[in-house]
């Protein structure tokens, strides 16, 4: 039995949750999202990505429960600053283009196998 430590993962999964409300109403249409994906996401990660539809909810500052449709972007990429900068740029563009207060970004090291 070897006492050698397993190698550290060299890949990361970034899961990004994009809310579609602008203010109290849905403002990011399916067409808006498709345009954003084509112009701002695909060029940064042309080898592939996954998009899921979601339904999120949260309590705002007044404690009101807010529900909104969302898009969930899943990216598997190398663990490096270049890839992280690309994800951050996508988030910043979405916030600016669609007047979003925040976007949720979850990062996790991943063991990846292509078979």
C-alpha positions in Angstrom: 0.0 0.0 0.0 1.4 3.3 -1.0 1.5 6.3 1.3 1.6 8.7 -1.7 -1.1 11.4 -1.5 -3.6 11.6 -4.4 -2.8 14.4 -6.8 -4.7 17.6 -6.4 -7.5 18.2 -8.8 -6.5 20.3 -11.8 -10.1 21.0 -12.8 -12.8 23.0 -11.3 -16.6 23.2 -11.7 -18.1 26.7 -11.6 -21.8 26.8 -11.2 -23.3 30.2 -11.8 -26.9 31.1 -11.0 -28.4 34.0 -13.1 -31.7 35.4 -11.8 -34.0 36.6 -14.5 -35.9 39.3 -12.7 -35.2 42.9 -13.2 -36.8 44.6 -10.2 -40.0 42.8 -9.3 -40.7 41.4 -12.8 -39.1 39.0 -15.1 -37.0 41.1 -17.5 -34.5 38.6 -19.0 -36.5 36.8 -21.7 -35.5 33.5 -23.3 -34.4 35.6 -26.3 -32.3 37.9 -24.1 -30.7 34.9 -22.4 -29.9 33.2 -25.8 -28.3 36.3 -27.1 -26.2 36.7 -23.9 -25.1 33.1 -24.0 -24.1 33.4 -27.7 -22.3 36.7 -27.3 -20.8 36.6 -23.8 -20.5 33.0 -22.6 -19.8 30.7 -25.6 -16.8 32.7 -26.9 -15.2 32.4 -23.4 -15.8 28.6 -23.1 -16.1 27.4 -26.7 -15.2 23.7 -25.9 -18.5 23.3 -24.0 -20.8 24.2 -21.2 -24.2 23.2 -19.8 -27.2 25.5 -19.1 -30.2 24.4 -17.0 -33.4 26.2 -16.2 -34.1 26.8 -12.5 -36.5 28.4 -10.1 -34.9 30.2 -7.2 -36.2 32.0 -4.2 -34.8 34.3 -1.5 -36.0 36.7 1.1 -35.4 40.4 0.3 -34.4 43.0 2.8 -38.1 43.5 3.8 -38.4 39.7 4.5 -40.7 39.2 1.4 -40.2 35.8 -0.3 -39.1 36.5 -3.9 -39.3 33.7 -6.5 -37.8 34.0 -9.9 -36.8 31.9 -12.8 -33.1 31.5 -13.4 -30.5 30.0 -15.7 -27.9 27.8 -14.2 -24.6 27.7 -16.0 -22.2 24.8 -15.4 -18.6 25.2 -16.5 -15.8 22.7 -16.0 -12.5 24.3 -16.6 -8.9 24.3 -15.4 -8.1 25.6 -12.0 -6.3 28.8 -13.1 -6.6 32.5 -12.9 -7.3 32.8 -16.6 -10.5 30.7 -16.4 -11.6 32.4 -13.2 -11.2 35.8 -14.9 -13.4 34.6 -17.7 -16.2 33.5 -15.3 -15.9 36.8 -13.5 -16.2 38.7 -16.7 -19.3 36.8 -17.7 -20.9 37.6 -14.3 -19.9 41.3 -14.6 -21.4 41.5 -18.1 -24.7 39.9 -17.0 -25.0 42.2 -14.0 -24.3 45.3 -16.1 -26.5 44.3 -19.1 -29.5 43.1 -17.1 -29.2 45.5 -14.1 -28.6 42.7 -11.5 -27.6 43.3 -8.0 -25.8 40.0 -7.7 -25.1 36.6 -9.3 -24.3 33.5 -7.3 -21.1 31.7 -8.2 -20.2 28.3 -6.6 -16.7 26.9 -7.2 -15.6 23.4 -6.4 -12.5 21.3 -7.3 -13.5 18.4 -9.6 -12.1 15.1 -10.6 -12.8 15.0 -14.4 -12.7 12.0 -16.7 -13.6 12.0 -20.4 -14.5 8.5 -21.5 
